[in-house]
Structures are given as structure tokens and as C-alpha cells.
Amino acid sequence: MARYLVTGATGFIGSNLSTLLSEKHEVVGLCNSLMGTQDNLRDFKGKFIHGDIRSFDYASLGKFDAIFHQAAISDTTVMDRKLMFSTNVDAFVTILEYAKATGCSKVVYASSAATYGKGKVPMSEKDVPAPANIYGESKVEMEKAAKKFAEKAPSMSIVGLRYFNVYGPREAHKLKTASMVYQLYNQIVAGKAPRIFKMGEQFRDFIYVKDVVLANLKALEFPERGDYAFNVGTGIPTSFNQVIAALNSALKADKPTDYIDNPYTFYQDQTQADMAYSESLLKFRCQFSPETGIQDYVKILKGSTVPA
């Protein structure tokens, strides 16, 4: 039985990943936030530890076969640069040093499509990073740190996953930062008209969290040493109008859309992953299209069989 550490274990992606891993392996889940803990770790069979990734005594945990680093400040509206970098970058370097010191050769970490900023689509790993906010900058710095660290620890495999727009079960605790799929779902089931910016043709690469977990498992299996960064998206541009249509279809509803003016000059109109590199090297391919992912998610939300 393998032994894994998952940071951010009570979070959206971390809880989905740690719960699945704990079905067959020994898993230690570390998280500083208790938001969503009871629901998100309802089916978790491992050991949960409350702690701050910036100051935690990792040596007390012993050795792991792999570390999945999902913990981060992911709220793009946070403007405290010192806090963002100490949490996202400095803590990551500490984890890399801990892994090396204990002989853990595999570290998989959450990067982000925010590294691309408002770049052209489809967004490729070959593109020069152009982050549009402090959060995106922190993820670029994490990737730089991974590259620098890999140079002095060539026996390690450090894999960064650039998540695009993730949605799915166990995100309810994120409140206003939860996915637009979840927010629009709630508006429709409450009998309200779903609200989006005019005229709804802006698009995102919406990826279902079950596929994000799959990408992490592919990264675990990835045999190459060194540092790598891979896109984790569907490669399919899906407009907000299409999301609403899929939700209406899954809910058997027919809510008209309320189009409102967009007050933000920095708004990102489009994201789309170029998945060629991930598919060829990481061997990752999504199992859910945006439509089938939304259908599956709605069934879960309506049935409340899994935390939302």
C-alpha cells in the first residue's frame, strides 16, 4: 500500500483527490482551512491533520511515496502580495525541500491557467507566461521554483498541472469563488433568471473535477524525472450561453437569461487549453465533455449523494 500526502485536503480539488486515493492507499490530508471539512471529507478513509502549510512540521509526518500539493490561496481578488507569495510560493519550496530530504521522488502540484493571463487561445505550454493578477504571478513563480529545484534534485519528478476552469462536487464552501456552473445552477433552481455579462458569448475551458483527479493520477504515473507543466482542460471552448443551455436541459428548465453590463475592464473574455502536449506526453484525456460533466454534476446536486 502506497503512502500519500495531500495538502489542501478539505478544499475542492484536494477533497475529491484525497477521498479517491484513500480507498486503496494510506493518505494523510493536511489543510489549514476547516471550511467544508465535515462534508468534503465525509467519505475520506485517511488521516486528517489541521495545519498551516507555511509553518507545518513536515518532518513529523515521515516519508511519503508521493506528495499532491493542492493547498493555495486561489482567490484571484486577494491583493496582499506578501501573503499570496508566502502561501503559494514559499510554502511550495518548503514542501519540495521536505520531499527531497525524505527521499520522496514524486511531487504533483496545482498550477493554473492563470499563468496565461489574457493570452491568445488555444493556450499552449510553449506560450510565454503573462499573468494578469497576483495569483497568476504566484503560480508562475511556483513553476520557476520547480524548475530551479529540479536542477539540483535530478532524481525527482515534479509535475505541475495548469488547471483551467474547474467545476464539480465539493465546491460549495467556496461561496462567491465557486464555479460559474455551480452559481448558475443555484440561480436556476431558485427560480431566478441566470445572470451573465452581455451577450454570453465569452467562453471558458470548463473541466469537470473528476477529470482533474484523473490528471493527478496520470501525473503520479508519469515516469519522467525533472520538472514538467501540463495543461488540464478539455480543449473545448464553452460559452456561458452554452453552460446555461446545458443546465436548463439537465434541469428540464427554460429560464431566460438576464444579460447585464460588464463593469470590468480587465475581464478575461476567453480561455481554452491546447491539450496536445498533455495528451501526447502525460497521456491525459478528459472523460467528460462540458455537457456530460454538467449532466453528471446536476444529478449529484439534485440527489445530494455527494457533497456539493
C-alpha positions in Angstrom: 0.0 0.0 0.0 1.4 3.4 -1.1 1.5 6.3 1.3 0.5 9.8 0.0 0.3 13.3 1.4 -2.4 15.6 0.1 -2.3 19.3 1.1 -5.5 21.3 0.8 -7.3 18.1 1.6 -10.6 19.8 2.7 -10.6 22.0 -0.4 -12.5 21.5 -3.6 -9.9 19.5 -5.7 -8.0 18.2 -2.7 -11.0 16.6 -1.1 -12.0 14.8 -4.3 -8.5 13.6 -4.8 -7.7 12.5 -1.2 -11.1 10.7 -0.9 -10.4 8.6 -4.0 -6.8 7.9 -3.1 -7.8 6.8 0.4 -9.9 4.0 -1.0 -6.8 1.9 -1.8 -3.9 3.8 -0.1 -2.7 5.3 3.1 -3.4 9.0 2.8 -2.6 11.9 5.1 -4.7 15.0 4.4 -3.3 18.4 5.5 -5.3 21.6 5.4 -5.4 24.9 7.3 -9.0 25.7 6.5 -11.8 23.8 8.2 -14.4 25.1 5.8 -16.2 22.2 4.2 -14.3 19.7 6.4 -17.2 17.7 7.6 -18.9 17.4 4.2 -15.9 17.3 2.0 -14.2 14.5 3.9 -17.3 12.6 4.6 -16.0 9.6 2.7 -12.3 10.1 3.4 -10.7 7.0 4.8 -7.3 8.5 5.7 -6.0 10.7 8.4 -6.7 14.4 8.5 -4.3 16.9 10.1 -5.0 20.6 10.6 -2.0 22.8 9.9 -0.6 25.8 8.1 1.5 24.8 5.1 3.7 27.8 5.7 4.9 26.6 9.1 4.0 23.0 9.4 6.5 20.4 10.9 6.5 18.1 7.9 9.3 16.0 9.3 6.8 14.8 11.9 4.9 13.0 9.2 7.7 10.8 8.0 8.2 9.7 4.4 5.6 9.5 1.6 5.7 7.8 -1.8 4.2 11.0 -3.4 3.0 14.4 -2.4 0.0 16.1 -4.0 0.2 19.8 -3.3 -3.2 21.3 -3.8 -3.2 23.9 -1.0 -3.1 27.6 -2.0 -4.8 30.9 -1.9 -6.9 30.6 -5.0 -9.0 33.7 -4.7 -7.8 35.9 -7.5 -9.2 39.0 -5.7 -6.6 38.8 -2.9 -4.3 41.8 -3.3 -1.9 41.0 -0.5 1.2 40.1 -2.4 3.2 39.1 0.6 0.5 36.7 1.8 -0.1 35.3 -1.6 3.6 34.6 -2.2 4.4 33.2 1.3 1.4 30.8 1.0 1.7 29.8 -2.7 5.4 30.0 -3.4 7.4 29.9 -0.2 5.4 27.0 1.3 5.8 25.1 -2.0 9.6 25.4 -1.8 9.4 24.1 1.8 7.5 21.0 0.6 10.0 20.4 -2.2 12.8 20.5 0.3 10.9 18.2 2.6 10.3 15.7 -0.2 14.0 15.7 -1.2 15.1 15.3 2.4 12.9 12.3 3.0 13.5 10.6 -0.4 10.1 11.3 -1.9 10.8 11.4 -5.6 7.3 12.5 -6.8 5.6 15.8 -6.2 2.5 16.8 -8.1 1.3 20.4 -7.6 -1.5 22.6 -8.6 -0.5 25.3 -11.1 -3.1 27.3 -13.0 -4.3 28.6 -16.4 -3.9 32.0 -14.7 -0.3 31.8 -15.8 -1.5 32.6 -19.3 -3.5 35.7 -18.3 -5.4 37.2 -21.2 -3.2 35.4 -23.7 -4.3 34.1 -27.1 -6.3 30.9 -27.4 -5.8 28.0 -27.5 -3.2 28.4 -24.7 -0.1 26.2 -25.0 2.6 25.2 -22.6 5.0 26.8 -25.1 3.5 30.3 -24.6 5.4 32.9 -22.6 3.6 33.3 -19.2 1.6 36.6 -19.0 -0.3 36.5 -15.7 -2.9 39.3 -15.2 -3.1 39.2 -11.4 -1.1 38.4 -8.3 -2.5 34.9 -8.1 -1.3 34.1 -11.6 2.1 35.6 -10.8 2.4 33.3 -7.8 1.7 30.3 -10.0 4.4 31.4 -12.5 6.8 31.7 -9.6 5.9 28.2 -8.4 6.8 26.8 -11.8 10.1 28.7 -11.8 10.8 27.3 -8.3 10.0 23.8 -9.5 12.4 24.2 -12.4 15.2 25.5 -10.2 14.7 22.8 -7.7 14.7 20.0 -10.3 18.1 21.2 -11.4 19.6 20.4 -8.0 17.5 17.3 -7.5 17.5 15.5 -10.9 16.2 12.2 -9.4 12.9 13.9 -8.6 9.8 14.1 -10.7 8.0 17.4 -10.2 4.7 17.8 -12.2 2.7 21.0 -12.3 -0.9 20.8 -13.5 -2.3 24.0 -15.0 -6.0 23.7 -14.1 -8.4 25.6 -16.3 -12.0 26.3 -15.1 -12.8 23.5 -12.7 -16.3 22.7 -11.5 -18.0 19.8 -9.7 -18.8 18.2 -6.4 -17.4 19.6 -3.1 -17.0 23.2 -4.2 -20.0 24.7 -2.3 -17.8 26.0 0.5 -16.0 28.3 -1.9 -19.1 30.5 -2.0 -18.6 33.5 -4.3 -15.5 31.9 -5.8 -17.2 28.7 -6.7 -17.5 27.9 -10.4 -20.0 29.7 -12.7 -21.6 26.3 -13.4 -22.5 26.0 -9.7 -23.6 29.6 -9.4 -25.8 29.5 -12.4 -27.3 26.2 -11.3 -28.3 27.7 -8.0 -29.9 30.7 -9.7 -31.9 28.4 -11.9 -33.1 26.1 -9.2 -34.1 29.1 -7.1 -36.4 30.2 -9.9 -34.3 33.1 -10.9 -33.1 34.0 -14.4 -29.4 33.1 -14.7 -27.3 36.3 -14.9 -24.2 36.7 -17.1 -22.4 39.5 -18.9 -23.7 40.6 -22.3 -24.1 38.7 -24.5 -22.9 35.5 -23.1 -20.5 34.6 -25.9 -17.4 34.8 -23.6 -16.1 31.3 -23.2 -14.1 29.2 -20.8 -12.5 25.8 -20.8 -14.7 24.2 -18.2 -13.3 20.9 -16.9 -15.1 18.6 -14.5 -13.3 17.9 -11.2 -13.4 14.1 -11.8 -11.2 14.7 -14.8 -8.9 16.9 -12.7 -8.5 14.0 -10.3 -7.7 11.7 -13.3 -5.0 14.2 -14.4 -3.4 13.9 -10.9 -3.4 10.2 -11.2 -1.7 10.4 -14.6 0.9 12.7 -13.1 1.5 10.1 -10.4 2.2 7.5 -13.1 4.3 9.9 -15.2 7.7 8.2 -15.4 10.0 11.1 -16.4 12.3 12.8 -14.0 12.7 16.6 -13.9 10.1 19.3 -13.9 7.1 19.5 -16.2 4.0 21.6 -16.5 0.8 20.4 -18.3 -2.5 21.9 -19.2 -5.5 20.3 -17.6 -8.6 21.3 -19.6 -10.9 19.8 -22.1 -9.6 21.8 -25.1 -13.2 22.8 -25.8 -14.3 26.4 -25.6 -17.7 26.6 -24.0 -19.6 29.9 -23.8 -21.7 31.0 -20.8 -24.7 30.7 -23.1 -23.9 27.1 -23.7 -23.4 26.4 -20.0 -26.9 27.9 -19.3 -28.4 25.8 -22.1 -26.8 22.6 -20.7 -28.1 23.4 -17.2 -31.6 24.1 -18.5 -31.5 20.8 -20.4 -30.3 18.8 -17.4 -32.8 20.5 -15.1 -35.6 20.4 -17.6 -36.0 24.1 -17.1 -36.4 27.0 -19.5 -35.2 30.1 -17.7 -34.5 33.1 -19.9 -31.1 34.7 -19.5 -30.6 38.0 -17.8 -27.8 39.8 -19.6 -26.0 42.6 -17.7 -23.3 45.1 -18.5 -19.7 44.0 -17.7 -18.1 46.7 -15.5 -14.6 45.1 -15.5 -12.0 46.4 -18.0 -9.6 43.6 -17.0 -12.2 40.8 -17.6 -10.9 37.7 -19.4 -13.1 37.0 -22.4 -11.8 33.6 -23.2 -9.8 30.6 -22.0 -9.1 27.4 -23.9 -6.4 24.8 -23.3 -4.2 23.4 -26.1 -4.2 19.7 -24.9 -1.8 18.3 -27.5 1.2 18.2 -25.1 -0.8 16.7 -22.2 -2.4 14.1 -24.4 0.9 13.0 -26.0 3.3 13.1 -23.0 1.1 12.8 -19.9 -1.4 10.5 -21.7 -4.2 12.6 -20.2 -7.5 12.8 -22.0 -10.8 14.1 -20.4 -13.5 11.5 -19.9 -16.2 14.2 -19.7 -17.3 16.8 -22.2 -18.7 20.1 -20.7 -22.2 18.8 -21.5 -21.8 15.3 -20.0 -19.9 16.8 -17.0 -22.7 19.3 -16.3 -25.3 16.5 -16.6 -23.4 14.3 -14.1 -22.9 17.3 -11.7 -26.6 18.2 -11.8 -27.5 14.6 -10.9 -25.2 14.8 -7.9 -26.5 18.2 -6.8 -30.1 17.1 -7.1 -29.5 13.8 -5.4 -27.2 15.2 -2.7 -25.5 11.9 -2.6 -22.1 13.6 -2.6 -21.2 16.9 -1.0 -21.8 19.8 -3.5 
